[in-house]
């Protein structure tokens, strides 16, 4: 029943609301100093899978061609921010839009 599910816009608005612990402090100390970075755009990429093929095979692909990826159905997808792996998640469909939900945060090697 489509009417029972939240819309993509509702999910986006809910995700944009930060929990109280991450909101900037109003006294100018601590996390408030991070407010300058909140509007910096970042590139978010969700990778469903990968494959390698010769250029000749790529050029022979046509409408309806199936390209096998290195992931199985139900396996988590990789989520990159500015080409850095930051999380894994699942694909979801809300109304007619694709979305992702993060299920695991990947700790940095640095």
N, C-alpha and C positions, 0 to 999 in steps of 0.2 A: 504494500500500500504506500504509494509515493507520498501521500499527505502526512504520514506518520514519521517520516524521516526529516531531519533538519536539512535546510538548503545549504549549498556551498557557501553562500554569503554568511549565513548564521554560524557555520563552523569557523570560517575565517575570522569573523568578529570575535568569537569566543577565544580563539587561539591568540588573538592580538592583545587581549586583556592579560596583563602579567599578574602573577600572584603577588600579594602584598610584600613578600620578602625580597622581590627583585625590583620593585618600584623605586625610583630615585628618591632619596631622602630630601626633604625640603630645607634642611639646615645648611646645605652646601658642603657637607662632609660625607665621606665614604662613597656609596654608590651614586650619589648625585653627580659626581665628577664624570661618570660614564654617560650622562645624558647627551653629550656631544656626539657620541657614536651611534645613537639610536636611529638616526635617519640616514646612515651610510648604506647604500645599496650593496647587496651581496648576490652572487649567482648561486642558486640552489639547483642541483642536478640530481635526479633520481635515476639510477641505472638499473634497468630490468635484467640485463644480462649482456654478455659480449660474445663475439665470435670472430674468427679470422678466416678470410677467404682470398683467393687470388683475384686480381682486378678483372680478369677475363670472366670469371664466374659472377662477379658483381655486375658486370655489364650485361650479362644474360638474364639477370633478374627482371621480371616483369610484374604486371599487376596480378595479384593473387599468389605470388611466390611466397613460400614459407622459408624463413631463415631460422635455423635452430640455434638457440642461445645456450650458454653454459650453466643456466639455472633451471631448476625443476619447479613445477607449479607448487606454490605454497612456501617456497624458500624466501627468506627476507631479501629485500632489495637494498642496494647501497645508496646512501644519501650523502652527497658531497656539497660542501659550501666552499666556494672559490677553489675548486679542484682538490679539496682536502676531505678525506673520508671522516665524517663526524657522527654518523648514526646509521642504523639499519631500521628498516620498517616494512610496512605492508601497503599494497595498493588498495585503494577503496574507491567506490563510485558513489557520488552524491549527485542526485538528479542526473544531468547529462555530462557531468564533469568528472575527470579523474583527479584523485588526490592521493596523498600519502599520510600515513600515521607512523610516527616514530615509535619503535618498540624497544630500541636499545641505543644507548649513547656509546660511541666508541672512544675510548681514552686515547689521547695523543701519545705518540712514542717519545716526544721531546721531553 
